[in-house]
């Protein structure tokens, strides 16, 4: 329980994911936006002039006059949300962690660093303890870096986390990724309209490695990756929001359809995650219809934080099961997950 709102800063506040942070933090019971940070192009200007708002509705009125701070600003907020590009995040996030800030990052810069967790709280809340390792290794008394995954890995991991007890041996994923995942202005209309683009630079290696780290177990001061083979193919499709994945999985034991459905239905994640303000209940929603999930109809389930699964059926190639999963890529796959991560860190005493 937080008695007094915690001031937070948003890095990359003028971009699409930064705007999603602002939208989701409006009225948050624990956090209050105190500082907005962006590149030199925006710094020194009122937020209403610096940001071209691309989401539904408008930014909270009180933020319009707030001056945007530069990336090298001496921030006062202990908790920092990062929506920076990976190359910029690499320097800025490390500097802020060293200065005592806890950074909850949507960037890819530190996801695969051994002492930095890729946190999806329902699936791997214990990984947050790696902050203690960071502080010991780097001399950060109060600082730390927590990342969330690539936006496509989120529904994959959420759907597979309840199935780990069955012994996951092989995973094949084909993604259908929304255009908002490319940021703003994103993919040119002449490329994406009436089209599917079967390549997204750098996505497939992330989707083949990040889930194995996220689904792994904390072993002392490191994460033991899930011992499985994983293959991914990534596609950009003409959908605004909502990443869909077609997943095939082979288990180490014979598993029934009933057992998988029950595992999804019962899944909640470890305490204290289910009681956190942003946590969806349930985190995995099962649809029995033969044509669901669908991005337009299912992306906002659980406030955009739930993963919706369906079309469970046998897979004759992997001798296992296959299904479809979907999650809102800029909410669960980006800003919303970072906010939930921060809530877990507060509850665990790291902020």
Residue pairs with C-beta under 8 A, 6 or more apart in sequence:
2 29
2 30
2 346
5 30
5 31
5 32
6 30
6 31
6 32
6 78
6 79
6 346
6 351
7 31
7 32
7 34
7 35
7 76
7 77
7 78
7 79
8 25
8 31
8 32
8 33
8 34
8 35
8 77
8 79
8 80
8 81
8 342
9 33
9 34
9 35
9 36
9 37
9 69
9 75
9 77
9 79
9 80
9 81
9 101
10 18
10 21
10 22
10 25
10 33
10 35
10 36
10 37
10 80
10 81
10 83
11 18
11 37
11 38
11 71
11 80
11 81
11 82
11 83
11 84
11 89
11 92
11 93
12 18
12 37
12 38
12 82
12 83
12 84
12 85
12 88
13 19
13 21
13 22
13 36
13 37
13 38
13 47
13 51
13 68
13 83
14 36
14 38
14 39
14 42
14 47
14 50
14 51
14 52
14 68
15 38
15 83
15 183
15 184
16 54
16 55
16 180
16 183
16 184
16 330
17 83
17 106
17 183
17 330
17 334
17 335
18 38
18 51
18 83
19 51
19 53
19 54
19 55
19 59
20 55
20 83
20 330
20 331
20 334
20 335
20 336
21 81
21 83
21 335
21 338
21 339
22 33
22 36
22 59
22 60
22 63
23 55
23 57
23 59
23 335
24 278
24 331
24 335
24 336
24 339
25 31
25 32
25 33
25 339
26 60
28 277
28 339
29 277
30 277
30 343
30 346
31 79
31 339
31 342
33 60
33 63
34 76
34 77
35 69
35 73
35 75
35 76
35 77
36 47
36 63
36 66
36 67
36 68
36 69
37 43
37 68
37 69
37 70
37 71
37 73
37 75
38 50
38 68
38 69
38 70
38 71
39 70
39 71
39 88
40 70
40 71
41 50
42 50
42 51
42 68
43 68
43 69
43 70
43 71
44 67
44 68
44 70
45 67
45 68
46 64
46 65
46 66
46 67
46 68
47 59
47 63
47 64
47 65
47 66
47 67
47 68
48 59
48 63
48 64
48 65
50 68
51 59
52 184
53 59
54 184
69 75
71 84
71 88
71 92
75 96
75 99
75 101
77 101
78 100
78 101
78 102
78 142
78 351
79 101
79 102
79 104
79 342
79 345
79 346
79 351
80 93
80 96
80 101
80 102
80 103
80 104
81 103
81 104
81 105
81 106
81 335
81 338
81 339
81 342
82 89
82 92
82 93
82 103
82 104
82 105
82 106
82 107
82 338
83 106
83 107
83 334
83 335
84 92
84 93
84 105
84 107
85 107
86 107
86 108
86 109
87 109
88 107
89 105
89 107
89 108
89 109
89 110
90 107
90 109
90 110
93 103
93 105
93 107
93 109
93 110
93 145
94 110
94 145
96 103
96 143
97 103
97 134
97 138
97 140
97 143
97 144
97 145
98 138
98 139
98 140
98 143
99 143
100 140
100 141
100 142
100 143
101 142
101 143
102 131
102 142
102 143
102 144
102 145
102 146
102 342
102 345
102 350
102 351
103 143
103 144
103 145
103 146
104 146
104 147
104 148
104 338
104 339
104 341
104 342
104 345
105 145
105 146
105 147
105 148
105 338
106 147
106 148
106 334
106 335
106 337
106 338
107 147
108 147
108 150
108 206
110 116
110 145
110 147
111 118
111 147
111 149
111 150
111 206
111 210
111 213
112 209
112 210
112 213
114 222
114 223
115 130
115 133
115 134
115 137
115 221
115 222
116 130
116 134
116 145
116 146
116 147
117 124
117 127
117 128
117 130
117 146
117 147
117 223
118 124
118 127
118 147
118 148
118 149
118 153
118 210
118 213
118 214
119 125
119 127
119 128
119 146
119 147
119 148
119 214
119 337
119 341
119 344
120 148
120 149
120 154
120 157
120 158
120 161
120 214
120 337
121 128
121 269
121 273
121 276
121 279
121 340
121 341
121 344
122 158
122 161
122 267
122 268
122 269
122 270
122 273
122 279
122 283
123 157
123 158
123 161
123 214
123 215
123 269
124 161
124 214
124 215
124 216
124 218
125 269
125 270
125 273
125 344
126 218
126 270
127 214
127 218
127 223
128 146
128 341
128 344
128 345
128 348
128 350
129 218
130 218
130 221
130 223
131 144
131 146
131 345
131 350
133 221
134 140
134 143
134 144
134 145
135 141
135 142
135 143
135 144
144 345
144 350
146 341
146 342
146 345
148 154
148 333
148 334
148 337
148 338
148 341
149 157
149 210
149 211
149 214
149 333
149 337
150 203
150 206
150 207
150 210
150 333
151 177
151 181
151 243
151 329
151 330
151 333
151 334
152 175
152 177
152 181
152 203
152 206
152 207
152 234
152 243
152 245
152 329
152 333
153 206
153 207
153 210
153 211
153 214
153 333
154 243
154 307
154 327
154 329
154 332
154 333
154 337
155 243
155 244
155 245
155 307
155 325
155 326
155 327
155 332
155 333
156 171
156 173
156 207
156 211
156 245
156 247
156 325
157 210
157 211
157 214
157 215
158 283
158 284
158 307
158 325
158 327
158 332
159 245
159 247
159 264
159 284
159 307
159 309
159 323
159 325
160 168
160 171
160 211
160 215
160 247
160 249
161 215
161 267
161 269
162 263
162 264
162 266
162 267
162 284
163 249
163 251
163 255
163 260
163 263
163 264
164 215
164 226
165 263
166 251
166 252
166 253
166 255
166 259
166 260
166 263
167 251
167 252
167 253
168 215
168 226
168 228
168 249
168 250
168 251
168 252
169 228
169 229
169 250
169 251
169 252
170 228
170 229
170 230
170 249
170 250
170 318
170 320
171 211
171 228
171 229
171 230
171 231
171 247
171 248
171 249
171 250
172 230
172 231
172 232
172 247
172 248
172 249
172 318
173 207
173 230
173 231
173 232
173 233
173 245
173 246
173 247
173 248
174 232
174 233
174 235
174 245
174 246
175 203
175 207
175 232
175 233
175 234
175 235
175 243
175 244
175 245
175 246
176 235
176 237
176 239
176 243
176 244
176 245
176 246
177 200
177 203
177 234
177 235
177 236
177 237
177 243
177 244
177 329
178 237
178 239
178 240
178 241
178 242
178 243
178 295
178 329
179 186
179 187
179 192
179 236
179 237
179 238
179 239
179 240
180 186
180 240
180 241
180 329
180 330
181 200
181 236
181 243
181 329
181 330
181 333
182 200
182 236
187 197
187 236
191 197
192 236
192 237
192 238
193 238
194 238
195 238
196 235
196 236
196 237
196 238
197 235
197 236
198 233
198 235
199 234
199 235
199 236
200 234
200 235
200 236
203 232
203 234
204 232
204 233
204 234
207 230
207 232
207 234
208 230
208 231
208 232
209 230
211 226
211 230
212 225
212 226
212 228
212 230
213 223
213 225
213 226
215 226
216 223
216 224
216 225
216 226
217 223
217 224
218 224
239 295
239 296
240 295
241 295
241 299
241 328
241 329
241 330
242 295
242 296
242 298
242 299
242 326
242 327
242 328
242 329
243 295
243 326
243 327
243 329
243 333
244 293
244 295
244 324
244 325
244 326
245 324
245 325
245 326
246 322
246 323
246 324
247 322
247 323
247 324
247 325
248 315
248 317
248 318
248 320
248 321
248 322
249 315
249 318
249 320
249 321
249 322
250 315
250 318
250 319
250 320
251 320
251 321
255 320
255 321
257 312
257 321
260 312
260 321
261 286
261 312
264 284
264 286
264 309
265 282
265 284
265 286
267 282
267 283
267 284
268 274
268 281
268 282
268 283
269 279
269 283
272 344
272 347
272 348
273 279
273 340
273 344
274 281
276 340
276 343
276 344
276 347
277 343
278 303
278 305
278 336
278 339
278 340
278 343
279 305
279 340
279 343
280 301
280 302
280 303
280 305
280 306
281 302
282 302
282 306
283 302
283 305
283 306
283 307
284 306
284 307
284 308
284 309
285 298
285 301
285 302
285 306
285 307
285 308
285 309
286 308
286 309
286 310
287 293
287 298
287 308
287 309
287 310
288 310
289 310
290 311
292 298
292 308
292 310
292 311
293 308
293 309
293 310
293 324
293 325
293 326
294 326
295 326
298 308
298 326
299 326
299 327
299 328
300 328
301 308
303 331
303 336
304 327
304 328
304 331
304 332
304 336
305 328
305 331
305 332
305 336
305 337
305 340
306 327
306 332
307 325
307 326
307 327
307 332
308 325
308 326
308 327
309 323
309 324
309 325
309 326
310 323
310 324
311 322
311 323
311 324
312 321
312 322
312 323
313 321
313 322
313 323
314 320
314 321
314 322
315 321
315 322
327 333
328 336
330 336
331 337
342 351
345 351
